[in-house]
Structures are given as C-alpha cells and as structure tokens.
Amino acid sequence: MKSDNLTMEELTDAADEFFAKFDFIMTRCPEGTSVKDILRVMDVVANIGYRNRDNQTKVVGFIGPEGRQEVPNEETTEED
C-alpha cells in the first residue's frame, strides 16, 4: 500500500462507497444507534458476507466445476 496522499477524486470515490454502505446499515439499526455501534454492525455484516461468498465458491468432491451436473431439489421440482 502506498503512503502517497490520496487525490480528492480518490477520497470522493472512497467516501461514496463507505457512506453508501454506512447509510444502508444505519437504516436497518434502531433509531439512536451510535456511530460506533453502526461501524461494529458493518464489520459483522461484512464478515458474514465474506463467509457466505466463500461458502458459495467452495466445490466439494473430486470433480471440478466444469464436471458438475445440477441435480434438481425435490422441494423445488414441479409435480405433473
């Protein structure tokens, strides 16, 4: 990571990304939640998101993704 000063454009992009996420989490928290608590919730939600992403990309078994075949779930198949 470079220690050069960020440009205003880089700061603006980073702030836009951060505050979009912050505002989203804040709207889902109870009224009066502190900024510190919102930041904690953001961290927990991000960790859950990363864990979910990791779980979706794991392939179990010896056959790679190109060799897998989709098997319909019994609960979601339509009966004739």
Secondary structure, DSSP 8 states (H G I E B T S, - for coil): ---S---HHHHHHHHHHHHHHHHHHHHHS-TT--HHHHHHHHHHHHHHHHHHHHHHH---SSS-GGG------TTTS---
